Amino acid sequence: MSGSDLLMMRAPLASHSLSRRQGLRRLALGVAAPLLAALLSSGCDQKGLNPMTPSGPRFQGVDITGAQYAQKLSLPDTTGRIRTLAEFKGKVVVVFFGFTQCPDICPTTMTELAEVKRRLGPQGERLQGVFVSVDPERDTDAVLAEYIRAMDPSFVALRGSVQQVTDAAREFKVFFQKVPSQDGKSYTMDHTAGSYVFDPQGRVRLFVRYGSGVDALSSDIKLLLDEKP
């Protein structure tokens, strides 16, 4: 079996459509998986350790240290201000692509991240959540601002044009697609279900799959916060 076949099989996908078969078909047609791409591009061993740092920490998430994607992000926030990853240096940054009308995966991911920040105590001030909307048509600035404020007022929500979001998703190897409802009157969004974690130096380090839980994410973020530069 080829590496590309494995990539297609292991891609994490949040499918909110009614047709599971449709979601799986999209998956099989080539949704890129950060999980295997990470292992292939960074040369991580089977235990998730980067061979360049054999004595380094053992993360619960997928170690993608050295990945050549997810290098840049530049989108407007809900006030129209352009935000970039560079401005958050000194913090661990968690980036998640989702949409406000998502019934479960997106709110769960963001509320878990808020809980991680709370558990970290004073260190939580060095954790930055970034939510990127894949549904700019419905996620207006006002809707996004209210949504992210309910999760944690320190988190940032970003919203661009469809093209801008598409470009950002491509940079992060994130899949998203509009899925019409059966009656054609509405739609939902299928999207990659996972978060990217950046260390305080601004380097992408981890891909965290949805469902990993607060304990695992807390452990990984604390390891990154405690790392020596």
N, C-alpha and C positions, 0 to 999 in steps of 0.2 A: 504494500500500500504506500502511495507516495505521500510526501509531506503536505502537499496541497489537499489531498483527500482527508488527511487528519485534521487539517485546519477547518475544513467545511464541517466535519463531524463534531468538532469540539466547540464550535462557536456558541457563546452564550447569547440567547435572544429572548427578549421580553415580548411575547406575542399576546396582545390584548384583543385580537380579533376572535370571532366566533369559530373560525375554521382552523383547527390545529394543523390540518393537512396543508393548508396554504402556507402557514408559518414554517412548517418543516420543509416544504418545497423551496421556499426562499432561502432557507438555511443551506439546503443541498446545492443551490445554484451559485454558491460562492460567497457567503457572508464571511468576512475575514475574522478570525478568532485571535484576539490578543493573547490568549492563553498559550497556544502552540507557537504563534509568531514570536512571542517573547522568548520561549525556550530556544527556538531556532536562531534568533538574531543575537541573543545575548550569551548563548552557550552555557546556560544554567545546567547544573547536573540534576539528577532525578530527585534530589532532596530539596530543590529550590534554592540552592546556594550558588552564587556567582563564583566560578572557579578562580576569578581574579582575587577574591577575598575569601579563601577557604575557612578562615577562622571568624568570619562575619556572622551576623545574627541570622537565626533561622526564622524566616517570616511565615506567617499563616497564609498570607496572600501569595500570588504568583510573583516571584522576583523577576522583574524585567529590567534590572539595572543595565545600562548600556544600550537600551533600545534606541533606534534611530527615528522613531515616530513619536507623536505626542510631545513635540519639541516646542511648539508655540501655540498661543491662543490669544486672539485679539478681537473682542466683541464688545458692543455697548451694553452697559448695565441698564437698569430701569430708569435712570435719570438721563440717559444718553451719553454718559461718560464712557470712553473706551477703556476697557480694563485688559491687562495683560498679566501673564504669569510672573513676569519680572518684578512687578510691584509687591509681590507677596514673599519675596526672599526673606529668609529668617523664620518662616513658618512652614509647617507641613501642610500641603495643599491637597485637598481631595476634590477631584473634578468628576461630575456625573452629568450625563446627557439624559434628559427626560422631558416630561410635559405635565402640566398642572392637573389635567383631567385624567391622568393615570390613576386607576382605582386602588392599586396596592403596592407595586414594586417601587415606584418613585417616592411616595410619601414614607414608605417604610425605610428606604435607603437614607433619606434626609433626616428623619427623626432618630434613626440609629446613630447617625453622625453627630447629631446634637447631643445625644446621650453620651457618646464617647467624649465629647468636649466637656461635659459636666463631670464625668468620672475623672478626667485628668486634673481637675482642680486648677491651681494657678497655671499649670502648663497648658491648659486648654486655651489660653489666650494666644498660643502659638499654633493653633489649628484653624485653618481657613477652609470653609466649605464653599464650593463654586458649583452652581446649578446652571446648566446650559439647556435652554428650551429647544426642542426639536419640532415644536408646534407654534411658530411665531404668529401664525394666522389667528389662533385663539388666545394665545398667551400674550396679551397686551402688557404694556409696562405696568399698568395699574394692577392687573391680575397677578403678574409675577411678583410685584413688590409685596402684595398682601400675602401671597403664598409663602415666600421665603421668610418673611417676618414671623409667620406662625411657626416655622421650624426653628430658626434662631436669627435674631436681628443682626448678628455679625456676619452671617452668610451672604454671599453675593449671587444674584441671579442675572444671567446674561441672555440677551435676545438680539438677533440680527435678522437680516433678510433671509429668505430661503436659501439663496446662493451663499451667503456668508456662513450660515449654519452648516450647509452641505460641505463647504470647504473646511470648516473646523472639524466636522465629523470625519472627513477623509484623512485629515492630519492625525487624528486619534484612532483611526481604524474602527470607527463606530458606525454601525448600520442603523438607519431609520427609514421608515416608509409609512405613508398614509394608507390606511386600510378602510375602505368605505363600509358602512353598516349594510345589513342585508336589504333594508328598505331604501338605501341610497340617500337618506336624509341627513346622515351624520357620518362620522368617521372616528376611528381610533388610530393609534400609532404603534407600530412594531418598532422595537429599538433594542440595541445592545444593552444587556442588564449587567452592568458592572461599573466600577469606579477606578479612576487612575489616581495614584498617590505619588506626590512629589516631595522630596526631602527639603530641608531648609536651604539647601544650596540651589534649589530650583531644578533638580534633576529628577526625571521620572524614574520611579523605583519599583512600584508595585501595581499589579492589576488585581482588584478585589472583586470576586464574583458575588452577585446578589445571593443572599442567604448565608453568608459567612458568619454573620452575627456580631454583636457588640463586643463580646469578649475578645474575639480574634482581631478585630479591627483596632480595639484599644491597645492590645499588645503590640501590634505592628507599628502603630503611630508612636507609641512610647519609645520603641526601639529607635525609630528615626529621630525623634526629638533628643534622645540621649547620645546619639552618635557623635563622635568627634569629627569636626570638619576635615 
